[in-house]
Amino acid sequence: MQRVSSHRLMKSKCPFCKSNDLFICSSLNTKAVCVTCNNCGATGPLKRNKVKAIKAWNDYEKYL
């Protein structure tokens, strides 16, 4: 896992618990990545790369 709370593309906190303790998780089987909150376990959509995963996380609150 890679911490992303200081990543320049990351602008959103966790939409569920408002934590900044966020990580990029990757799957070796599918080669997909997502952003995950280390505080509450919320997980963003699986994407093909880190930039798309962070963008999807940043857009997460629009759909709640």
N, CA, C and O atoms as a Tripos MOL2 file, in Angstrom:
@<TRIPOS>MOLECULE
protein
  256   255    64     0     0
PROTEIN
NO_CHARGES

@<TRIPOS>ATOM
      1 N           0.8390   -1.1880    0.0000 N.3       1 MET1
      2 CA          0.0000    0.0000    0.0000 C.3       1 MET1
      3 C           0.8760    1.2410    0.0000 C.2       1 MET1
      4 O           1.9850    1.2470    0.5330 O.2       1 MET1
      5 N           0.3580    2.2630   -0.5980 N.am      2 GLN2
      6 CA          1.0780    3.5240   -0.6790 C.3       2 GLN2
      7 C           0.1980    4.6260   -0.1010 C.2       2 GLN2
      8 O          -0.9410    4.8130   -0.5300 O.2       2 GLN2
      9 N           0.7350    5.3510    0.8710 N.am      3 ARG3
     10 CA         -0.0260    6.4450    1.4710 C.3       3 ARG3
     11 C          -0.2080    7.5510    0.4430 C.2       3 ARG3
     12 O           0.7370    7.9060   -0.2620 O.2       3 ARG3
     13 N          -1.4230    8.1000    0.3510 N.am      4 VAL4
     14 CA         -1.6910    9.1240   -0.6510 C.3       4 VAL4
     15 C          -2.2410   10.4060   -0.0610 C.2       4 VAL4
     16 O          -2.6180   11.3040   -0.8140 O.2       4 VAL4
     17 N          -2.3020   10.5290    1.2470 N.am      5 SER5
     18 CA         -2.9000   11.7230    1.8360 C.3       5 SER5
     19 C          -2.1460   12.9880    1.4520 C.2       5 SER5
     20 O          -2.7190   14.0770    1.4620 O.2       5 SER5
     21 N          -0.8720   12.8570    1.1150 N.am      6 SER6
     22 CA         -0.1080   14.0350    0.7040 C.3       6 SER6
     23 C           0.0740   14.0890   -0.8150 C.2       6 SER6
     24 O           0.7760   14.9630   -1.3220 O.2       6 SER6
     25 N          -0.5480   13.1720   -1.5330 N.am      7 HIS7
     26 CA         -0.4110   13.1300   -2.9910 C.3       7 HIS7
     27 C          -1.0110   14.3950   -3.5970 C.2       7 HIS7
     28 O          -2.0760   14.8390   -3.1690 O.2       7 HIS7
     29 N          -0.3510   14.9670   -4.5690 N.am      8 ARG8
     30 CA         -0.7840   16.2510   -5.1190 C.3       8 ARG8
     31 C          -2.1420   16.1820   -5.8090 C.2       8 ARG8
     32 O          -2.8160   17.2050   -5.9230 O.2       8 ARG8
     33 N          -2.5630   15.0040   -6.2740 N.am      9 LEU9
     34 CA         -3.8640   14.8820   -6.9290 C.3       9 LEU9
     35 C          -5.0040   14.6770   -5.9290 C.2       9 LEU9
     36 O          -6.1710   14.8910   -6.2570 O.2       9 LEU9
     37 N          -4.6570   14.2640   -4.7110 N.am     10 MET10
     38 CA         -5.6820   13.9640   -3.7180 C.3      10 MET10
     39 C          -6.2210   15.2580   -3.1320 C.2      10 MET10
     40 O          -5.4570   16.0750   -2.6200 O.2      10 MET10
     41 N          -7.5280   15.4480   -3.2050 N.am     11 LYS11
     42 CA         -8.1230   16.6370   -2.6150 C.3      11 LYS11
     43 C          -9.2420   16.3120   -1.6430 C.2      11 LYS11
     44 O          -9.6440   17.1640   -0.8500 O.2      11 LYS11
     45 N          -9.7490   15.0900   -1.6950 N.am     12 SER12
     46 CA        -10.8890   14.7350   -0.8640 C.3      12 SER12
     47 C         -10.4780   13.9260    0.3550 C.2      12 SER12
     48 O          -9.5690   13.0980    0.2990 O.2      12 SER12
     49 N         -11.1600   14.1840    1.4400 N.am     13 LYS13
     50 CA        -11.0610   13.3240    2.6140 C.3      13 LYS13
     51 C         -12.0300   12.1710    2.4030 C.2      13 LYS13
     52 O         -12.7790   12.1570    1.4260 O.2      13 LYS13
     53 N         -12.0200   11.2170    3.3030 N.am     14 CYS14
     54 CA        -12.9790   10.1270    3.2230 C.3      14 CYS14
     55 C         -14.3900   10.7070    3.3490 C.2      14 CYS14
     56 O         -14.6630   11.4420    4.2970 O.2      14 CYS14
     57 N         -15.2910   10.3910    2.4130 N.am     15 PRO15
     58 CA        -16.6380   10.9530    2.4860 C.3      15 PRO15
     59 C         -17.4770   10.3700    3.6170 C.2      15 PRO15
     60 O         -18.5460   10.8960    3.9240 O.2      15 PRO15
     61 N         -17.0100    9.2950    4.2370 N.am     16 PHE16
     62 CA        -17.7720    8.6500    5.3040 C.3      16 PHE16
     63 C         -17.3120    9.0750    6.6920 C.2      16 PHE16
     64 O         -18.1390    9.3680    7.5560 O.2      16 PHE16
     65 N         -15.9820    9.1140    6.9160 N.am     17 CYS17
     66 CA        -15.4870    9.4330    8.2600 C.3      17 CYS17
     67 C         -14.6490   10.7190    8.2970 C.2      17 CYS17
     68 O         -14.2270   11.1460    9.3720 O.2      17 CYS17
     69 N         -14.4090   11.3320    7.1470 N.am     18 LYS18
     70 CA        -13.6560   12.5970    7.0040 C.3      18 LYS18
     71 C         -12.1760   12.4710    7.3680 C.2      18 LYS18
     72 O         -11.5180   13.4760    7.6380 O.2      18 LYS18
     73 N         -11.6560   11.2540    7.3760 N.am     19 SER19
     74 CA        -10.2480   11.0260    7.6890 C.3      19 SER19
     75 C          -9.3580   11.3800    6.4970 C.2      19 SER19
     76 O          -9.7880   11.3160    5.3460 O.2      19 SER19
     77 N          -8.1230   11.7520    6.7890 N.am     20 ASN20
     78 CA         -7.1010   11.9740    5.7610 C.3      20 ASN20
     79 C          -6.1750   10.7680    5.6100 C.2      20 ASN20
     80 O          -5.2390   10.8050    4.8130 O.2      20 ASN20
     81 N          -6.4280    9.7030    6.3670 N.am     21 ASP21
     82 CA         -5.5600    8.5290    6.3810 C.3      21 ASP21
     83 C          -5.9300    7.6050    5.2170 C.2      21 ASP21
     84 O          -6.5910    6.5850    5.4080 O.2      21 ASP21
     85 N          -5.4980    7.9730    4.0230 N.am     22 LEU22
     86 CA         -5.8810    7.2830    2.7970 C.3      22 LEU22
     87 C          -4.6890    6.5920    2.1630 C.2      22 LEU22
     88 O          -3.5540    7.0570    2.2740 O.2      22 LEU22
     89 N          -4.9580    5.4710    1.4920 N.am     23 PHE23
     90 CA         -3.9190    4.6810    0.8540 C.3      23 PHE23
     91 C          -4.3420    4.2920   -0.5470 C.2      23 PHE23
     92 O          -5.5330    4.1980   -0.8430 O.2      23 PHE23
     93 N          -3.3630    4.0670   -1.4070 N.am     24 ILE24
     94 CA         -3.5970    3.4390   -2.7020 C.3      24 ILE24
     95 C          -3.3930    1.9450   -2.4890 C.2      24 ILE24
     96 O          -2.3460    1.5200   -2.0010 O.2      24 ILE24
     97 N          -4.3860    1.1570   -2.8520 N.am     25 CYS25
     98 CA         -4.2760   -0.2960   -2.7800 C.3      25 CYS25
     99 C          -4.2420   -0.8400   -4.1920 C.2      25 CYS25
    100 O          -4.9260   -0.3300   -5.0790 O.2      25 CYS25
    101 N          -3.4550   -1.8660   -4.3980 N.am     26 SER26
    102 CA         -3.3970   -2.4630   -5.7300 C.3      26 SER26
    103 C          -3.5710   -3.9660   -5.6230 C.2      26 SER26
    104 O          -3.1680   -4.5870   -4.6390 O.2      26 SER26
    105 N          -4.1680   -4.5320   -6.6370 N.am     27 SER27
    106 CA         -4.3880   -5.9650   -6.7160 C.3      27 SER27
    107 C          -3.3940   -6.5560   -7.7060 C.2      27 SER27
    108 O          -3.3250   -6.1310   -8.8590 O.2      27 SER27
    109 N          -2.6400   -7.5170   -7.2570 N.am     28 LEU28
    110 CA         -1.6730   -8.1600   -8.1530 C.3      28 LEU28
    111 C          -2.3800   -9.0280   -9.1890 C.2      28 LEU28
    112 O          -1.8830   -9.1990  -10.3020 O.2      28 LEU28
    113 N          -3.5380   -9.5750   -8.8270 N.am     29 ASN29
    114 CA         -4.2650  -10.4520   -9.7500 C.3      29 ASN29
    115 C          -4.8680   -9.6750  -10.9070 C.2      29 ASN29
    116 O          -4.7630  -10.1000  -12.0580 O.2      29 ASN29
    117 N          -5.5010   -8.5410  -10.6180 N.am     30 THR30
    118 CA         -6.2080   -7.7970  -11.6600 C.3      30 THR30
    119 C          -5.4450   -6.5620  -12.1270 C.2      30 THR30
    120 O          -5.8190   -5.9400  -13.1210 O.2      30 THR30
    121 N          -4.3930   -6.2100  -11.4230 N.am     31 LYS31
    122 CA         -3.6100   -5.0060  -11.7070 C.3      31 LYS31
    123 C          -4.4650   -3.7420  -11.6080 C.2      31 LYS31
    124 O          -4.1710   -2.7330  -12.2490 O.2      31 LYS31
    125 N          -5.5190   -3.8060  -10.8050 N.am     32 ALA32
    126 CA         -6.3840   -2.6510  -10.5700 C.3      32 ALA32
    127 C          -5.9410   -1.9530   -9.2860 C.2      32 ALA32
    128 O          -5.3630   -2.5790   -8.3980 O.2      32 ALA32
    129 N          -6.2160   -0.6610   -9.1970 N.am     33 VAL33
    130 CA         -5.8780    0.1100   -7.9980 C.3      33 VAL33
    131 C          -7.1120    0.8740   -7.5220 C.2      33 VAL33
    132 O          -8.0290    1.1480   -8.2960 O.2      33 VAL33
    133 N          -7.1130    1.2080   -6.2440 N.am     34 CYS34
    134 CA         -8.1930    2.0020   -5.6720 C.3      34 CYS34
    135 C          -7.6460    2.7620   -4.4680 C.2      34 CYS34
    136 O          -6.5700    2.4490   -3.9570 O.2      34 CYS34
    137 N          -8.3960    3.7540   -4.0270 N.am     35 VAL35
    138 CA         -8.0740    4.4730   -2.8000 C.3      35 VAL35
    139 C          -8.8800    3.8440   -1.6760 C.2      35 VAL35
    140 O         -10.0640    3.5500   -1.8440 O.2      35 VAL35
    141 N          -8.2420    3.6370   -0.5320 N.am     36 THR36
    142 CA         -8.8990    3.0460    0.6290 C.3      36 THR36
    143 C          -8.6310    3.9030    1.8520 C.2      36 THR36
    144 O          -7.5230    4.4020    2.0470 O.2      36 THR36
    145 N          -9.6590    4.0690    2.6730 N.am     37 CYS37
    146 CA         -9.5130    4.7920    3.9410 C.3      37 CYS37
    147 C          -9.0230    3.8200    5.0000 C.2      37 CYS37
    148 O          -9.6500    2.7880    5.2390 O.2      37 CYS37
    149 N          -7.9150    4.1410    5.6270 N.am     38 ASN38
    150 CA         -7.3550    3.2890    6.6700 C.3      38 ASN38
    151 C          -8.1380    3.4100    7.9700 C.2      38 ASN38
    152 O          -8.0130    2.5500    8.8420 O.2      38 ASN38
    153 N          -8.9390    4.4570    8.1180 N.am     39 ASN39
    154 CA         -9.7000    4.6680    9.3530 C.3      39 ASN39
    155 C         -10.9800    3.8350    9.3810 C.2      39 ASN39
    156 O         -11.2250    3.1100   10.3450 O.2      39 ASN39
    157 N         -11.8060    3.9340    8.3190 N.am     40 CYS40
    158 CA        -13.1010    3.2380    8.3380 C.3      40 CYS40
    159 C         -13.1940    2.0950    7.3330 C.2      40 CYS40
    160 O         -14.1490    1.3200    7.3670 O.2      40 CYS40
    161 N         -12.2070    1.9790    6.4330 N.am     41 GLY41
    162 CA        -12.1990    0.8850    5.4770 C.3      41 GLY41
    163 C         -12.9480    1.1520    4.1790 C.2      41 GLY41
    164 O         -13.0440    0.2590    3.3380 O.2      41 GLY41
    165 N         -13.4780    2.3510    3.9940 N.am     42 ALA42
    166 CA        -14.1580    2.6750    2.7360 C.3      42 ALA42
    167 C         -13.1870    2.5160    1.5800 C.2      42 ALA42
    168 O         -12.0050    2.8380    1.6950 O.2      42 ALA42
    169 N         -13.6970    2.0170    0.4720 N.am     43 THR43
    170 CA        -12.8670    1.7600   -0.7040 C.3      43 THR43
    171 C         -13.4980    2.3980   -1.9240 C.2      43 THR43
    172 O         -14.6980    2.2620   -2.1610 O.2      43 THR43
    173 N         -12.6810    3.0920   -2.6930 N.am     44 GLY44
    174 CA        -13.1550    3.7040   -3.9250 C.3      44 GLY44
    175 C         -13.2220    2.6910   -5.0550 C.2      44 GLY44
    176 O         -12.8430    1.5320   -4.8800 O.2      44 GLY44
    177 N         -13.7000    3.1210   -6.2040 N.am     45 PRO45
    178 CA        -13.8130    2.2240   -7.3530 C.3      45 PRO45
    179 C         -12.4530    1.7230   -7.8320 C.2      45 PRO45
    180 O         -11.4520    2.4340   -7.7430 O.2      45 PRO45
    181 N         -12.4290    0.5020   -8.3360 N.am     46 LEU46
    182 CA        -11.2080   -0.0520   -8.9280 C.3      46 LEU46
    183 C         -10.9660    0.5980  -10.2810 C.2      46 LEU46
    184 O         -11.8740    0.7050  -11.1050 O.2      46 LEU46
    185 N          -9.7380    1.0250  -10.4950 N.am     47 LYS47
    186 CA         -9.3560    1.6690  -11.7570 C.3      47 LYS47
    187 C          -8.0610    1.0500  -12.2590 C.2      47 LYS47
    188 O          -7.4030    0.2940  -11.5430 O.2      47 LYS47
    189 N          -7.7000    1.3770  -13.4970 N.am     48 ARG48
    190 CA         -6.5140    0.7840  -14.1240 C.3      48 ARG48
    191 C          -5.1970    1.4180  -13.6880 C.2      48 ARG48
    192 O          -4.1410    0.8070  -13.8480 O.2      48 ARG48
    193 N          -5.2400    2.6420  -13.1360 N.am     49 ASN49
    194 CA         -3.9960    3.2710  -12.6840 C.3      49 ASN49
    195 C          -4.2800    4.2000  -11.5080 C.2      49 ASN49
    196 O          -5.4320    4.4910  -11.1840 O.2      49 ASN49
    197 N          -3.2010    4.6530  -10.8820 N.am     50 LYS50
    198 CA         -3.3030    5.4700   -9.6710 C.3      50 LYS50
    199 C          -4.0070    6.8020   -9.9210 C.2      50 LYS50
    200 O          -4.8150    7.2330   -9.0980 O.2      50 LYS50
    201 N          -3.7160    7.4540  -11.0320 N.am     51 VAL51
    202 CA         -4.3290    8.7610  -11.3340 C.3      51 VAL51
    203 C          -5.8430    8.6220  -11.4670 C.2      51 VAL51
    204 O          -6.5930    9.4400  -10.9330 O.2      51 VAL51
    205 N          -6.2960    7.5830  -12.1820 N.am     52 LYS52
    206 CA         -7.7420    7.3740  -12.3480 C.3      52 LYS52
    207 C          -8.4050    6.9860  -11.0280 C.2      52 LYS52
    208 O          -9.5410    7.3840  -10.7670 O.2      52 LYS52
    209 N          -7.7150    6.2200  -10.2000 N.am     53 ALA53
    210 CA         -8.2650    5.8330   -8.8980 C.3      53 ALA53
    211 C          -8.4360    7.0520   -8.0000 C.2      53 ALA53
    212 O          -9.4450    7.1740   -7.3050 O.2      53 ALA53
    213 N          -7.4610    7.9510   -8.0090 N.am     54 ILE54
    214 CA         -7.5450    9.1620   -7.1940 C.3      54 ILE54
    215 C          -8.6450   10.0720   -7.7240 C.2      54 ILE54
    216 O          -9.3850   10.6560   -6.9330 O.2      54 ILE54
    217 N          -8.7730   10.2060   -9.0350 N.am     55 LYS55
    218 CA         -9.8450   11.0280   -9.6020 C.3      55 LYS55
    219 C         -11.2130   10.4680   -9.2130 C.2      55 LYS55
    220 O         -12.1110   11.2240   -8.8430 O.2      55 LYS55
    221 N         -11.3700    9.1630   -9.2940 N.am     56 ALA56
    222 CA        -12.6380    8.5400   -8.9090 C.3      56 ALA56
    223 C         -12.9310    8.7700   -7.4290 C.2      56 ALA56
    224 O         -14.0810    9.0140   -7.0620 O.2      56 ALA56
    225 N         -11.9130    8.6980   -6.5750 N.am     57 TRP57
    226 CA        -12.0950    8.9640   -5.1470 C.3      57 TRP57
    227 C         -12.5200   10.4160   -4.9310 C.2      57 TRP57
    228 O         -13.4330   10.6930   -4.1540 O.2      57 TRP57
    229 N         -11.8570   11.3290   -5.6190 N.am     58 ASN58
    230 CA        -12.1910   12.7460   -5.4760 C.3      58 ASN58
    231 C         -13.6260   13.0280   -5.9160 C.2      58 ASN58
    232 O         -14.2500   13.9580   -5.4050 O.2      58 ASN58
    233 N         -14.1590   12.2470   -6.8510 N.am     59 ASP59
    234 CA        -15.5290   12.4250   -7.3410 C.3      59 ASP59
    235 C         -16.5580   11.6300   -6.5390 C.2      59 ASP59
    236 O         -17.7560   11.7250   -6.8020 O.2      59 ASP59
    237 N         -16.0950   10.8440   -5.5590 N.am     60 TYR60
    238 CA        -16.9580    9.9290   -4.7980 C.3      60 TYR60
    239 C         -18.1600   10.6530   -4.1610 C.2      60 TYR60
    240 O         -19.2860   10.1620   -4.2440 O.2      60 TYR60
    241 N         -17.9320   11.8000   -3.5360 N.am     61 GLU61
    242 CA        -19.0030   12.4680   -2.8040 C.3      61 GLU61
    243 C         -20.1480   12.9230   -3.7080 C.2      61 GLU61
    244 O         -21.2650   13.1130   -3.2270 O.2      61 GLU61
    245 N         -19.8960   13.1010   -4.9960 N.am     62 LYS62
    246 CA        -20.9450   13.5120   -5.9300 C.3      62 LYS62
    247 C         -22.0670   12.4690   -6.0040 C.2      62 LYS62
    248 O         -23.2120   12.7950   -6.3150 O.2      62 LYS62
    249 N         -21.7210   11.2190   -5.7150 N.am     63 TYR63
    250 CA        -22.6680   10.1130   -5.9020 C.3      63 TYR63
    251 C         -23.2860    9.6190   -4.6000 C.2      63 TYR63
    252 O         -24.0490    8.6530   -4.6090 O.2      63 TYR63
    253 N         -22.9710   10.2590   -3.4930 N.am     64 LEU64
    254 CA        -23.5390    9.8350   -2.2020 C.3      64 LEU64
    255 C         -24.8110   10.5860   -1.8980 C.2      64 LEU64
    256 O         -25.4260   10.3610   -0.8560 O.2      64 LEU64
@<TRIPOS>BOND
     1     1     2 1
     2     2     3 1
     3     3     4 2
     4     3     5 am
     5     5     6 1
     6     6     7 1
     7     7     8 2
     8     7     9 am
     9     9    10 1
    10    10    11 1
    11    11    12 2
    12    11    13 am
    13    13    14 1
    14    14    15 1
    15    15    16 2
    16    15    17 am
    17    17    18 1
    18    18    19 1
    19    19    20 2
    20    19    21 am
    21    21    22 1
    22    22    23 1
    23    23    24 2
    24    23    25 am
    25    25    26 1
    26    26    27 1
    27    27    28 2
    28    27    29 am
    29    29    30 1
    30    30    31 1
    31    31    32 2
    32    31    33 am
    33    33    34 1
    34    34    35 1
    35    35    36 2
    36    35    37 am
    37    37    38 1
    38    38    39 1
    39    39    40 2
    40    39    41 am
    41    41    42 1
    42    42    43 1
    43    43    44 2
    44    43    45 am
    45    45    46 1
    46    46    47 1
    47    47    48 2
    48    47    49 am
    49    49    50 1
    50    50    51 1
    51    51    52 2
    52    51    53 am
    53    53    54 1
    54    54    55 1
    55    55    56 2
    56    55    57 am
    57    57    58 1
    58    58    59 1
    59    59    60 2
    60    59    61 am
    61    61    62 1
    62    62    63 1
    63    63    64 2
    64    63    65 am
    65    65    66 1
    66    66    67 1
    67    67    68 2
    68    67    69 am
    69    69    70 1
    70    70    71 1
    71    71    72 2
    72    71    73 am
    73    73    74 1
    74    74    75 1
    75    75    76 2
    76    75    77 am
    77    77    78 1
    78    78    79 1
    79    79    80 2
    80    79    81 am
    81    81    82 1
    82    82    83 1
    83    83    84 2
    84    83    85 am
    85    85    86 1
    86    86    87 1
    87    87    88 2
    88    87    89 am
    89    89    90 1
    90    90    91 1
    91    91    92 2
    92    91    93 am
    93    93    94 1
    94    94    95 1
    95    95    96 2
    96    95    97 am
    97    97    98 1
    98    98    99 1
    99    99   100 2
   100    99   101 am
   101   101   102 1
   102   102   103 1
   103   103   104 2
   104   103   105 am
   105   105   106 1
   106   106   107 1
   107   107   108 2
   108   107   109 am
   109   109   110 1
   110   110   111 1
   111   111   112 2
   112   111   113 am
   113   113   114 1
   114   114   115 1
   115   115   116 2
   116   115   117 am
   117   117   118 1
   118   118   119 1
   119   119   120 2
   120   119   121 am
   121   121   122 1
   122   122   123 1
   123   123   124 2
   124   123   125 am
   125   125   126 1
   126   126   127 1
   127   127   128 2
   128   127   129 am
   129   129   130 1
   130   130   131 1
   131   131   132 2
   132   131   133 am
   133   133   134 1
   134   134   135 1
   135   135   136 2
   136   135   137 am
   137   137   138 1
   138   138   139 1
   139   139   140 2
   140   139   141 am
   141   141   142 1
   142   142   143 1
   143   143   144 2
   144   143   145 am
   145   145   146 1
   146   146   147 1
   147   147   148 2
   148   147   149 am
   149   149   150 1
   150   150   151 1
   151   151   152 2
   152   151   153 am
   153   153   154 1
   154   154   155 1
   155   155   156 2
   156   155   157 am
   157   157   158 1
   158   158   159 1
   159   159   160 2
   160   159   161 am
   161   161   162 1
   162   162   163 1
   163   163   164 2
   164   163   165 am
   165   165   166 1
   166   166   167 1
   167   167   168 2
   168   167   169 am
   169   169   170 1
   170   170   171 1
   171   171   172 2
   172   171   173 am
   173   173   174 1
   174   174   175 1
   175   175   176 2
   176   175   177 am
   177   177   178 1
   178   178   179 1
   179   179   180 2
   180   179   181 am
   181   181   182 1
   182   182   183 1
   183   183   184 2
   184   183   185 am
   185   185   186 1
   186   186   187 1
   187   187   188 2
   188   187   189 am
   189   189   190 1
   190   190   191 1
   191   191   192 2
   192   191   193 am
   193   193   194 1
   194   194   195 1
   195   195   196 2
   196   195   197 am
   197   197   198 1
   198   198   199 1
   199   199   200 2
   200   199   201 am
   201   201   202 1
   202   202   203 1
   203   203   204 2
   204   203   205 am
   205   205   206 1
   206   206   207 1
   207   207   208 2
   208   207   209 am
   209   209   210 1
   210   210   211 1
   211   211   212 2
   212   211   213 am
   213   213   214 1
   214   214   215 1
   215   215   216 2
   216   215   217 am
   217   217   218 1
   218   218   219 1
   219   219   220 2
   220   219   221 am
   221   221   222 1
   222   222   223 1
   223   223   224 2
   224   223   225 am
   225   225   226 1
   226   226   227 1
   227   227   228 2
   228   227   229 am
   229   229   230 1
   230   230   231 1
   231   231   232 2
   232   231   233 am
   233   233   234 1
   234   234   235 1
   235   235   236 2
   236   235   237 am
   237   237   238 1
   238   238   239 1
   239   239   240 2
   240   239   241 am
   241   241   242 1
   242   242   243 1
   243   243   244 2
   244   243   245 am
   245   245   246 1
   246   246   247 1
   247   247   248 2
   248   247   249 am
   249   249   250 1
   250   250   251 1
   251   251   252 2
   252   251   253 am
   253   253   254 1
   254   254   255 1
   255   255   256 2
@<TRIPOS>SUBSTRUCTURE
     1 MET1         2 RESIDUE 1 A MET
     2 GLN2         6 RESIDUE 1 A GLN
     3 ARG3        10 RESIDUE 1 A ARG
     4 VAL4        14 RESIDUE 1 A VAL
     5 SER5        18 RESIDUE 1 A SER
     6 SER6        22 RESIDUE 1 A SER
     7 HIS7        26 RESIDUE 1 A HIS
     8 ARG8        30 RESIDUE 1 A ARG
     9 LEU9        34 RESIDUE 1 A LEU
    10 MET10       38 RESIDUE 1 A MET
    11 LYS11       42 RESIDUE 1 A LYS
    12 SER12       46 RESIDUE 1 A SER
    13 LYS13       50 RESIDUE 1 A LYS
    14 CYS14       54 RESIDUE 1 A CYS
    15 PRO15       58 RESIDUE 1 A PRO
    16 PHE16       62 RESIDUE 1 A PHE
    17 CYS17       66 RESIDUE 1 A CYS
    18 LYS18       70 RESIDUE 1 A LYS
    19 SER19       74 RESIDUE 1 A SER
    20 ASN20       78 RESIDUE 1 A ASN
    21 ASP21       82 RESIDUE 1 A ASP
    22 LEU22       86 RESIDUE 1 A LEU
    23 PHE23       90 RESIDUE 1 A PHE
    24 ILE24       94 RESIDUE 1 A ILE
    25 CYS25       98 RESIDUE 1 A CYS
    26 SER26      102 RESIDUE 1 A SER
    27 SER27      106 RESIDUE 1 A SER
    28 LEU28      110 RESIDUE 1 A LEU
    29 ASN29      114 RESIDUE 1 A ASN
    30 THR30      118 RESIDUE 1 A THR
    31 LYS31      122 RESIDUE 1 A LYS
    32 ALA32      126 RESIDUE 1 A ALA
    33 VAL33      130 RESIDUE 1 A VAL
    34 CYS34      134 RESIDUE 1 A CYS
    35 VAL35      138 RESIDUE 1 A VAL
    36 THR36      142 RESIDUE 1 A THR
    37 CYS37      146 RESIDUE 1 A CYS
    38 ASN38      150 RESIDUE 1 A ASN
    39 ASN39      154 RESIDUE 1 A ASN
    40 CYS40      158 RESIDUE 1 A CYS
    41 GLY41      162 RESIDUE 1 A GLY
    42 ALA42      166 RESIDUE 1 A ALA
    43 THR43      170 RESIDUE 1 A THR
    44 GLY44      174 RESIDUE 1 A GLY
    45 PRO45      178 RESIDUE 1 A PRO
    46 LEU46      182 RESIDUE 1 A LEU
    47 LYS47      186 RESIDUE 1 A LYS
    48 ARG48      190 RESIDUE 1 A ARG
    49 ASN49      194 RESIDUE 1 A ASN
    50 LYS50      198 RESIDUE 1 A LYS
    51 VAL51      202 RESIDUE 1 A VAL
    52 LYS52      206 RESIDUE 1 A LYS
    53 ALA53      210 RESIDUE 1 A ALA
    54 ILE54      214 RESIDUE 1 A ILE
    55 LYS55      218 RESIDUE 1 A LYS
    56 ALA56      222 RESIDUE 1 A ALA
    57 TRP57      226 RESIDUE 1 A TRP
    58 ASN58      230 RESIDUE 1 A ASN
    59 ASP59      234 RESIDUE 1 A ASP
    60 TYR60      238 RESIDUE 1 A TYR
    61 GLU61      242 RESIDUE 1 A GLU
    62 LYS62      246 RESIDUE 1 A LYS
    63 TYR63      250 RESIDUE 1 A TYR
    64 LEU64      254 RESIDUE 1 A LEU
